[in-house]
């Protein structure tokens, strides 16, 4: 039996932050806004010389749109202190009227991070620092008069929190390892893997670890958003090098399967060639068809139960 948590389906885009491609970036964002998509996710690699600063770009995306929600996909924690991440994220949420979410990663590309003045961390150290950062961020979003935190990697010494986000902002983790997957279920609000690194065949075991963490923390696994970054060409030939490519019907079939059989609920497209037309196809033809197919499938009596089906099958 497949995995379906019964969550509302979301769609978004993953535009490039390259300075030389800014016109294409705006075309992609504008197509997503016009097309009624839900999210814009922007990668965060400060050491990439071709990239604009992700947080400056996210602020500008929020300023030029009215409905899209924006998140870092995902924020580079080793180069961004969590106290400032908390302040920046809350500020963007206030300024946009509640349209910001926080994607957070433990780090990677350690040579580049170190070259830019950041720490080089072993996998366990990176995981420990990420978990500390979540605590720091949530303390600084709290309504306490003053907060303290003494960790191995981060500390707060009587900081006054504020401003707070204007909506219940999620923290979504871009992680893949067994330990941190369990922590997604225990302490996070969402999970952000990419199809290229977490293919459908790996998802059941990864969901199982997330759900174990949720159960141990007394949380409903269906409360956790599961975001899937996708790359490919809508209308492409479906070659081996682009496993997601193919006509609209293929995209609809695969994404519907990712919902009903593989437990994912939000799909963020990296449009081929930074093409606004690809975004239009995604918004006008793929997304509505997926939503309708999922609605029809869930309305059948044999598919009722959502996340409860998953837990009973494990």
Buried (B, 14 or more C-beta within 10 A) or exposed (E): EBBBBBBEBBBBBBBBBBEEBBEBBBBBBBBBBBBEBBBBBBBBBBBBEEBBEBBEBBBBBBEEBEEBBBBBBBBBBBBBBBBEBBBBBBBBBBBBEBBBBBBBBBBEBBEBBBEEEBBEBEEEBBBBBBBBBBBBBBBBBEEEEEBEBEBEBBEBEEBEBBEBBBBEBBBBBBBBBEBBBBBBBBBBBBBBBBBEEBEBEEBBEBBBBBBBBBBEEEBEBBEBBBBBBBBBBBBBEBEEEBBBBBBBEBBBBBBBBBBBBBBBBBBBBBBBEBBBBBBBBBBBBBBBBBBEBBEEBBEEEEBEBBBBBBBEEE
